[in-house]
């Protein structure tokens, strides 16, 4: 097997051998549907000294990356992490949104080295901040309390808000056992008081989906009217193990970024879908004064979807 240079870690032959073995083992595990802990440990993903950053457009306000359903700890997650780290070195960003299912299969904290600290080592050492939310797999162990206490996930609560430049992010707990009465009251209050130019909401579960799970009428009823009323431009989620981007629906674009490492799910074309693809990768959003620019990037560093969301 011929591995391209961008597919291996700095460290020469050992890195190439390790990844070749890992990919072969991954194929066997996938075929037999075995648990991921049977896979060999992968080396940490570090920075590549030869890569240089490229100049940004002068009106760029903020750039951030998105990954979800990434906590598989397997070959695919490390391939995505490697592509994200390479992208960071050429186009630096200070923030990654981690949209749930951060630790497969049951949110076991002891796996953090394998599913978070090693794949994102280069980003973490560069002081890139991760902002996580809880997915359905994360709450299987102690309802996700361990992840809430894990400082690098930067979760002050099960739902919370934070600001970065001209963007206000609203982070939700979309799990079935969430305290929806309190959370919806909080969300409406925060949205109504927000003066941010860009309002972005993310949680683990999709409202609209052309994949395995389909649309979620319950979440649509709870959240879509609030998004329309208060001008939420973008909702980001995982759960579907693929990439999806909707047409604007009542002013909100729905972006599924569940292609961060877990086994992929197929997608179908629907009339409200602008783009859908079942391939591993990550997404990047660039924020400007008058627009958001979204790019979906695969493990080879190729952009396979992009769009603009214009400000009002």
JOTA-V466357 format. One record per residue. RES is the residue in one small letter. PSI is psi as a letter, one per 30 degrees, with the letter a starting at -180 (NA if undefined). D_CENTER is the distance of its C-alpha to the mean C-alpha in Angstrom with 1 decimal. Layout:
BEGIN
RES;PSI;D_CENTER / RES;PSI;D_CENTER
END
This chain:
BEGIN
x;k;29.3 / x;j;28.7 / x;k;25.6 / x;l;24.9 / x;e;24.8 / x;f;21.2 / x;g;20.4 / x;l;22.1 / x;l;22.0 / x;k;24.8 / x;g;27.6 / x;b;29.4 / x;e;30.7 / x;e;29.3 / x;e;25.7 / x;e;26.5 / x;e;28.3 / x;e;25.6 / x;e;23.0 / x;e;25.7 / x;e;26.6 / x;e;23.0 / x;e;22.4 / x;e;25.7 / x;e;25.1 / x;e;21.7 / x;e;23.7 / x;e;26.3 / x;e;23.9 / x;e;22.2 / x;e;25.7 / x;f;27.1 / x;h;24.0 / x;l;24.4 / x;l;22.2 / x;f;20.0 / x;f;22.2 / x;f;24.8 / x;l;23.0 / x;k;24.2 / x;k;22.4 / x;k;20.7 / x;l;21.5 / x;l;19.2 / x;j;17.3 / x;a;19.2 / x;l;20.0 / x;j;22.4 / x;f;25.4 / x;f;26.5 / x;k;23.5 / x;k;24.3 / x;l;22.3 / x;l;23.3 / x;k;24.6 / x;l;22.6 / x;k;24.1 / x;f;26.3 / x;g;24.9 / x;k;21.2 / x;e;20.3 / x;k;16.7 / x;k;13.9 / x;l;10.3 / x;l;7.2 / x;k;3.6 / x;l;1.7 / x;l;3.4 / x;h;7.1 / x;f;7.2 / x;h;10.3 / x;f;13.0 / x;g;14.7 / x;a;16.1 / x;e;16.9 / x;e;14.0 / x;e;11.4 / x;e;13.8 / x;e;14.2 / x;e;10.6 / x;e;10.9 / x;e;14.2 / x;e;13.4 / x;e;10.9 / x;e;13.8 / x;e;16.3 / x;e;14.7 / x;e;14.6 / x;f;18.3 / x;f;19.3 / x;i;17.3 / x;k;16.6 / x;k;14.1 / x;f;14.4 / x;k;11.1 / x;k;7.4 / x;k;5.6 / x;j;4.6 / x;h;4.9 / x;l;7.6 / x;h;9.6 / x;f;9.4 / x;j;12.9 / x;k;14.5 / x;f;17.0 / x;g;18.3 / x;h;16.4 / x;j;19.1 / x;e;19.0 / x;f;21.1 / x;g;18.4 / x;e;16.4 / x;e;18.1 / x;e;17.1 / x;f;13.5 / x;e;12.5 / x;e;15.6 / x;e;16.7 / x;e;13.8 / x;g;12.7 / x;e;16.4 / x;e;17.0 / x;e;14.3 / x;e;15.6 / x;f;19.1 / x;g;18.5 / x;g;17.7 / x;k;14.1 / x;k;13.0 / x;k;10.0 / x;j;9.9 / x;l;8.9 / x;l;10.0 / x;k;11.8 / x;l;11.5 / x;e;14.7 / x;f;14.9 / x;f;14.5 / x;g;17.5 / x;f;19.8 / x;j;21.1 / x;h;22.9 / x;g;20.6 / x;g;17.8 / x;e;20.3 / x;e;19.8 / x;e;16.2 / x;e;17.4 / x;f;20.0 / x;j;17.8 / x;e;18.1 / x;f;15.2 / x;f;12.7 / x;h;14.7 / x;j;15.1 / x;f;18.6 / x;a;18.7 / x;f;17.2 / x;k;16.7 / x;l;17.1 / x;l;17.0 / x;l;16.9 / x;k;18.0 / x;j;17.3 / x;b;20.0 / x;g;20.6 / x;k;17.3 / x;k;17.2 / x;k;14.0 / x;j;14.8 / x;k;12.7 / x;l;14.0 / x;j;15.0 / x;g;15.1 / x;l;16.8 / x;f;20.3 / x;g;22.0 / x;l;20.6 / x;i;23.4 / x;e;23.0 / x;e;26.3 / x;e;25.5 / x;e;21.9 / x;e;23.0 / x;e;25.9 / x;e;23.8 / x;e;21.3 / x;e;24.2 / x;e;26.0 / x;e;23.2 / x;e;22.5 / x;f;26.3 / x;f;26.8 / x;k;24.0 / x;g;25.5 / x;k;22.3 / x;e;22.4 / x;k;18.8 / x;j;17.5 / x;k;13.8 / x;k;12.8 / x;k;9.8 / x;l;10.1 / x;e;9.3 / x;k;12.0 / x;l;12.8 / x;e;16.1 / x;k;16.8 / x;k;16.0 / x;g;18.0 / x;b;16.9 / x;e;18.1 / x;f;18.1 / x;a;19.2 / x;l;19.5 / x;j;19.6 / x;e;22.9 / x;e;22.7 / x;e;19.5 / x;e;20.8 / x;e;24.0 / x;e;22.6 / x;e;20.0 / x;e;20.9 / x;e;24.3 / x;e;22.9 / x;e;20.4 / x;e;23.4 / x;e;25.8 / x;g;24.0 / x;h;22.4 / x;k;18.6 / x;f;17.5 / x;k;13.9 / x;k;12.1 / x;k;8.3 / x;l;7.6 / x;b;6.9 / x;e;10.2 / x;k;11.4 / x;i;10.7 / x;a;10.9 / x;k;10.2 / x;k;12.3 / x;k;13.6 / x;l;16.5 / x;l;19.6 / x;k;20.1 / x;j;21.3 / x;h;23.6 / x;f;22.0 / x;k;18.3 / x;k;15.8 / x;k;13.4 / x;j;10.1 / x;k;8.5 / x;h;5.4 / x;g;6.5 / x;h;7.8 / x;f;6.4 / x;e;9.9 / x;l;11.6 / x;k;14.6 / x;l;14.2 / x;l;15.7 / x;l;18.0 / x;l;17.9 / x;l;20.9 / x;k;22.0 / x;l;22.8 / x;f;24.6 / x;f;21.9 / x;k;19.2 / x;e;19.0 / x;k;16.9 / x;k;15.6 / x;k;15.1 / x;i;14.7 / x;l;13.6 / x;k;11.2 / x;a;9.2 / x;l;6.5 / x;l;7.2 / x;k;9.4 / x;k;11.3 / x;k;14.8 / x;k;16.9 / x;l;20.7 / x;e;23.5 / x;g;23.9 / x;l;20.7 / x;k;16.9 / x;k;16.1 / x;k;13.0 / x;k;12.6 / x;k;10.9 / x;k;11.9 / x;a;12.8 / x;f;13.9 / x;g;17.2 / x;g;15.9 / x;k;17.1 / x;k;15.9 / x;f;16.1 / x;k;15.4 / x;l;16.0 / x;l;17.4 / x;k;18.9 / x;j;18.8 / x;k;22.2 / x;l;23.1 / x;NA;26.1
END
